[in-house]
Amino acid sequence: MSPASEADNAEESKEGASSLLDLPELALECILEKLPPDGLLSMSGVCTALRDRCRSDYFWDKHMKQKWGRVIGPSAYKVWQLCLASRRDNGDSNQGKQKGLLRLFSLVWPCSWAGEKINIGQDQTCSLPHDSSVMSWYIALETGRFWFPAQVYNRENGHAGFMLSCYDAELSYDFRTDAFRARYPPHGRRAIALETGVTWERLRSPPVDTSPHDLHLSDCLKDLCPGDHVEIQWRRNKEFPYDAVVLEFNQYSAGSRWSRTTIDRRNHREEGNEADGFYGGIRKLRTDDDEISVWKRLWPTELLE
Amino acid sequence: MSSSSSSSSSPPCPKKMITLKSSDGETFEIEEIAALQSKTLENMIDENCASTPIPLPNVKGKILAKVVEFCTKHAEAGADAETLRAWDAEFVGVEHAIVFDYILAANFLEIPTLLDLACESVAEMIKGKTPDEIRKFFNINNAFSPEEEEDVRRQNQWAFE
């Protein structure tokens, strides 16, 4: 630090730390911590010293957690890692850009719905991620370039067949509306569906770390007690044996045939078929966070038949 | 360390004064209670080095006067949060060179409340500005190499479309 100046006048002082970069590390860090993401991004474009500091995962981890923590989970992270790997494989060239995105798509969703004729026309102009920093990930999410796996409550907003449901989808953020575009995989005879204007409170990160195409193992059945809340995981493809339990669905009126069903704990098998999906994996809801209250908010206002 | 105005369990002598000496030879008196907001001064007081004027070679008189004012204000009993916040806002409503001096003093004297306040005020100066505006405002030279320049440009393009 340069010595204190003799002339203590009002003109632009060139002594002391008139430069931001002369401030002690702790103070500079304190300032950067207080910046919102766009402030940090601007600062990273000012000079080399600031660029290196502002790209640090330390700052961006906080922003990720704060804004995206609730909807971005391990599944999304895996997809992001694949994006980066694909980018590395294709090299940095612009020609690789377009091919790279198509190849990535089939890598990540290796099932029938990835083979569907999805219009990714708009996506083709999006470049792949810049680097492996959290900052890049944050920007990829904010600009909507990164489609991440999550689950959407009450898909297609109140469509009768989907009340009190939570569906797997791929989401892309629209910063202009502060809402999301959701792509739902094909379901039975339904083709891929697209929904726009999906708001934050309708989203959650997949609570179970399996792809939408693997059956959910009901590992909580031994622990189920009367009064516990559960949700049914709807999956495709395999069958697993379980034990017996009676499930009551209180959103249905008492006389409805949907209000009760018995599951054999020892020999539970999902009902259904390949085309329409299998119904029956049980997942106990956690009491320690909002899960139960979120479902309760979605409770239909009238009893269903 | 507490920066609140409530008294600690073993209160120091009421109105006991400490003398501080700035880099340019000015002396200032501060109540011990107020001085305790500085970890540096607190350590000195604990070790009984506080009887003679404490020399602070890193802090000019002009700035030390303000620091004393800040600590005294924050040590006041019965100050309500709203009034204090308004007072703080006015305290840092000065040109950034002076805020930087506050930061240096708060860092040297280890006064977390002042450091936090001053840093927040600098963050406010940065918010909403483009990289160019930030450079001009803080008089920073753009020292990017051509590769870095290109890298930043690409990144901004990608982020801001």
Interface residues (C-beta under 8 A of the other chain):
Chain A: M1 A4 D8 E12 S13 G16 A17 S18 S19 L20 L21 D22 L23 P24 L26 A27 C30 I31 L32 K34 L35 P36 G39 L41 S42 M43 S44 G45 V46 C47 T48 A49 L50 R51 S127 H130 I139 E142 T143
Chain B: S23 D24 N58 K60 K62 A97 F100 D101 I103 L104 N107 L115 D116 A118 C119 E120 V122 A123 I126 K127 G128 K129 T130 P131 I134 R135 F138 N139 I140 N141 N142 A143 F144 S145 E148 V152 R154 Q155 N156 W158 A159 E161
